[in-house]
Amino acid sequence: MEELVRTNDPVLISFLESLMRDAGIICMVADHTMSVLDGSIGAIPRRVLVDSDRIDEARAIVTDAGLAAELRYRNPT
């Protein structure tokens, strides 16, 4: 799994989940239970993860939806 987006915005997360579901791309939201530690104030961003084999397709879908600024890219090392 690779990180697609990192955000505190629950509406954005829901929208991304919907986009991925419509495209048949399995995604997972990581760190959503961390809100217990931060008192549910949203201090710890949640990560939307997708399968590594479909990360490019997922990025294209997010870009087409006008949300390219939200994308996370791995550090080329």
Secondary structure, 3 states (H helix, E strand, C coil): CEEEEEECCHHHHHHHHHHHHHHCCCEEEECHHHHHCCCCCCCCCEEEEECHHHHHHHHHHHHHCCCHHHECCCCCC
